[in-house]
Amino acid sequence: MSQVIRSPKMYDVCVIGSGAGGGTAAKILTEGGLSVALLEAGPPVYPEKDFKMLMWPYELPHRGIGVGGRAAENFGEFLAPNGAWQIEGEPYTSAPGSNFQWFRSRIVGGRTNHWGRIALRFAPIDFKSATRDGLGDDWPISYDDLSPYYDKVESYIGVFGTHENVSSAPDGMFLPPPKPRCTDLIVKKACDKIGVICIPSRLAILTKSVNGRLPCHYCGQCGRGCVTASNFSSSQVMIPPAMKTGQLTMITGAMAREVLLGKDGKAEGVSYIDKATRTEKRVNARAVVLSASACESARLLLNSKSAQFPNGLANSSGAVGRYLTDSVGSDGWGIIPQLEKMPPHNHDGVGGMHMYIPWWKFDRKNDFPRGYHIEFGGGRDMPGVGEFNDLLHEEEGYGATLKKRARQTYGTGIGMAGRGEMIPNPDTYCEIDPNVVDKWGIPVLRFHFKWSEYEIRQAKDMQETFRAIIEAAGGEYKTKTPLNGERPFGIAEGGKIIHEVGTARMGADPKSSVLNGFCQAHDVKNVFVMDGAPLVTNPDKNPTLTIMALAWRASEYLLDEAKKGNL
Amino acid sequence: MSEHSVTRRDILRTLAVSAVGGSVLQVIPAKAAEFAHQAVHNEKSASPAGKYVPKYFPSHQYEMLITLCDTIIPKDEKSGGAVEAGAPEFIDLLTSENEEWQVALGGGLQWLDSFCSDRYSNVFLDCTPAQRKEVLDLIAFRKNAKQDSSLNQGVAYFAFLRRLTCDGFYTSKIGIEDLQYIGNTALREFPGCPPLPEA
């Protein structure tokens, strides 16, 4: 017992994780007057030092692919820190027959430092889709419950977009969108021809100054992190105002191990490993918010065992770790000869798509449930490693001809990525691996993952649509995908789209869900989960905006309950 | 101490302070950033004879690498070639850090010498330009290996080297300018697409 170093201080709330959910919670709770201890498993982030904005590949000795070329697997060394598919000393496992890839970020701000900034609202139907098609479950809350919080989040973080009145893609509080790139004009024209909806995208990037943050300078590199904070990251937009209240205590290098349960059946704090000293420490708090990422929060609950909760904290339902989903993903690309004739011009724009294709077949019967959206890009981006891999594979050879062909084909490709809804299934979940601990001594997760026919048929539809659009644009579709095998129609491995959610879902019934509609544990009133874990479904919209709207709403509820003395 | 070293120290210190301070709305003073880049460049060119010292390949293999890079992306009327663009340095540095690449590239160069010795009784570098061209024309295309499976290793190796040479070239200043990429700069407004030519 005496080995554990106890901090005598009692905080109002201990928040675990500083990403989209945890950052939002820290801001709302501290601004509401509560004292917050924020545990972050990684180091602080220093934008001026850590972000590689406006650097050229040749300014890095490894030209962007890291020591021995190994960073290429983790999206390259230009990306803002600090995520990876594998973290040294912190393994996870996949059950036999499963292959799940888990992207984790250990740094203040988490994955929001480098995310795609795609900020899409879920649609009203997304909260009630089980009622419509009988699959999965409805949410305990409706679009109308969440809509005011979408408004708050969008107004605060800054999201550009346009009012389009498309029922699958609700409009929001938008800044003006950037002008279209050439690739946008070409795809839009092709979509018009074949009856596909194509509209300006909605990204958390400022096209006008918001709260003193400078507008975008159009270098096209949001993924590298933005030194002027012109795009949204939790580290630059949520944490600073929380710090300013004087109510936030940030503890970095703190790997949460267990949520501690008091004799009264309430959480009384969090025990964590201080990575620098490899000692066990403890934070005492009147309430605990888990925002460690969907699977990490599930892991923490499952590892928090007690006499009252032998299967993990707040897990009397057995739902913790279950209902895991990722987005369905399939990608493709084509060559557009029209682009060969474009004069050289600045094509950078914002760091992401200027236009996109929301789910457009909501008005007809399809041979798979739910839907997907399409992201696209290409054109005259900054050349990087792998720029001509496809050309080299196809045409081979060497010398003057190769050089000429590279010149000719540069900037003529358009890539497309479908991102669709997976239906939760009983073969897809995470649990504690009984045999493995990480280097901090904490039992790790074991993943089970399986796509069903629903998702595979969706991937097939994506491939057919990509081809139809590229061909309608006068281009040649290049991607060939297998009809079966491990990745039929190019469907991505589970986890690869990095939209893993659902592992502590909310619900009206405590027997089949972990949280109520305010992200509060049914079993333990002073435990909340505010990340991707509460999501009941994973619609064809990237989850980050919804994670923030849910966290904002749950934090206001937590403040209210704290004031009433209910926690 | 010269005035120069004081300036350098001061500027680098400014840089360090702004980084640690962590104020998110600051940018690195342009002057300091420029100075830092220049300092790196100066230190590089101060190395013996301004020449890159290979970290992995022995000198005769490094010479082969230079010859091959130059053949894959040569200088032409528009721009310099892969050697001028630093592709051999890039490849050598990464290979020194990656054991799989050491086998693939080191072994590949060895394979090329053995192949040339068998065929022309000379190692690759001692072959005539016509002989070298003949070998490369064989291993630069997969279809040749389909007819003669003894070329398999050579074809795989050359494809890998071609990829790395292109990576080295098209991430260099010369390569990026060759493609006429315009950007990586701060703009007040994004101009959008210039008028599209007819499809």
Interface residues (C-beta under 8 A of the other chain):
Chain A: P44 Y46 P47 E48 K49 L54 W56 P57 Y58 E59 P61 H62 R63 G64 I65 V67 G68 G69 R70 P178 K179 P180 R181 C182 D184 L185 I186 G212 R213 L214 C216 H217 Y218 C219 G220 Q221 V227 T228 A229 S235 Q236 P240 Q338 K341 M342 P343 P344 H345 N346 H347 D348 G349 V350 R380 D381 M382 P383 G384 V385 G386 E387 F388 N389 L392 H393 E396 G397 Y398 G399 A400 L402 K403 A406 R407 Y410 G411 G474
Chain B: L15 S18 A19 V20 G22 V24 L25 Q26 V27 I28 H37 T71 I72 I73 P74 D76 K78 G86 F90 L93 L94 E97 N98 W101 L136 A140 F141 R142 A159 R162 R163 C166 D167 G168 Y170 T171 S172 K173 G175 I176 D178 L179 Q180 Y181 I182 G183 N184 T185 A186 L187 R188 E189 F190 P191 G192 C193 P194 L196 P197 E198 A199
